[in-house]
Amino acid sequence: QVQLVESGGGLAQAGGSLRLSCVASGRTFSLHPMGWFRQAPGKEREFVTAIDWRGGTTYYADSVKGRFTVSRDNAKNMVYLQMNSLKPEDTAVYYCAAHRFSYGSMTSSPGEYGYWGQGTQVTVSS
């Protein structure tokens, strides 16, 4: 069974930092672009960032650019999201996702991701 499991969420103060992790089990996604998305209460799921399968190219939503950093360790089947300078508007459930295809193109479109984790809650207080 393929699983993506996020961890590292929690409560942070504005200006603080959190590091999210995502581990894949059941198969390897080392050749798949990976993405992070988030969903706040009452809002649609939105793209946060994506990373290519090599880990050399990244893509960020304007709202997090310069504050968040995505990385991956293919040997460990892990993807990370370092979140700095957190803002209350970053409060959301954060989801890790794997692209449907190996060697796929990085994309902000949720429909191109075929595997999703259950999400981890991030709450930023002001």
C-alpha positions in Angstrom: 0.0 0.0 0.0 1.4 3.4 -1.0 1.5 5.9 1.7 2.7 9.4 2.2 2.9 10.5 5.8 3.5 14.1 6.9 4.8 15.1 10.3 6.2 18.2 12.0 3.1 20.3 12.1 2.1 22.1 15.2 1.7 25.5 16.8 4.1 28.3 16.1 4.2 32.0 16.8 4.3 34.6 14.0 7.9 34.9 12.9 8.7 31.4 14.0 9.7 28.3 12.1 8.5 24.8 11.6 9.9 22.0 9.5 7.5 19.5 7.9 8.6 16.1 6.8 7.0 13.6 4.4 8.0 10.0 4.1 6.8 7.7 1.4 6.3 4.0 2.0 5.0 1.2 -0.2 7.0 2.4 -3.2 9.7 4.9 -4.1 9.0 8.3 -5.5 12.6 9.2 -6.2 11.8 9.8 -9.8 8.6 11.8 -9.2 8.3 15.5 -8.7 6.9 16.2 -5.2 4.7 19.0 -4.0 3.3 20.6 -0.9 -0.1 22.0 -0.8 -2.2 23.6 2.0 -5.8 24.1 2.8 -7.1 26.6 5.3 -10.6 26.3 6.8 -13.3 27.4 4.3 -10.7 27.7 1.5 -9.7 25.6 -1.5 -6.5 23.6 -1.4 -3.7 25.8 -2.7 -0.2 25.1 -4.1 2.8 25.9 -1.9 5.8 24.5 -3.6 7.2 21.7 -5.8 10.5 20.1 -6.3 11.8 18.1 -9.3 12.8 14.5 -9.0 16.5 15.4 -8.8 15.9 18.0 -6.2 17.7 20.6 -8.2 14.8 22.7 -9.3 12.1 24.2 -7.1 9.0 26.3 -7.6 7.2 28.4 -5.0 3.9 30.2 -4.6 4.5 33.9 -4.4 2.9 33.9 -0.9 5.8 31.7 0.5 8.7 32.7 -1.7 11.7 33.7 0.3 10.3 32.2 3.5 9.8 28.5 2.7 12.3 26.0 1.4 11.6 22.6 -0.1 14.1 19.8 -0.2 14.3 16.1 -0.7 16.4 13.1 0.2 15.7 10.4 -2.3 17.8 7.8 -0.5 15.4 8.1 2.5 12.3 8.6 0.4 11.7 11.9 2.2 10.6 15.4 1.3 10.9 18.4 3.6 9.4 21.8 3.9 11.3 24.3 6.0 9.0 27.2 6.9 10.5 30.4 8.3 9.1 33.8 9.2 5.7 32.2 9.6 2.6 34.3 9.4 -0.9 33.7 10.8 -2.1 33.4 7.2 0.1 30.3 6.8 -2.3 28.5 9.2 -3.6 25.5 7.3 -3.5 21.7 6.9 -0.4 21.0 4.9 -0.3 18.1 2.4 2.5 16.3 0.8 1.9 14.9 -2.7 3.7 12.9 -5.4 3.3 13.5 -9.1 1.4 10.9 -11.0 4.3 10.1 -13.3 8.0 9.5 -13.0 10.0 12.3 -14.6 6.9 14.4 -14.7 7.1 18.2 -14.9 6.8 20.2 -11.8 3.4 21.8 -11.6 1.1 23.7 -9.2 -1.9 21.8 -10.4 -3.3 19.4 -7.8 -4.8 17.2 -10.5 -1.3 16.2 -11.7 -0.5 14.7 -8.3 -1.7 11.1 -7.9 -0.6 10.4 -4.3 -1.5 12.4 -1.2 -0.8 12.3 2.5 -3.3 12.8 5.2 -2.0 16.2 6.1 -0.5 17.9 9.1 -2.0 20.9 10.9 0.1 24.1 11.1 -1.2 26.8 13.3 0.5 30.2 13.5 -0.6 32.5 16.3 -0.2 36.3 16.1 
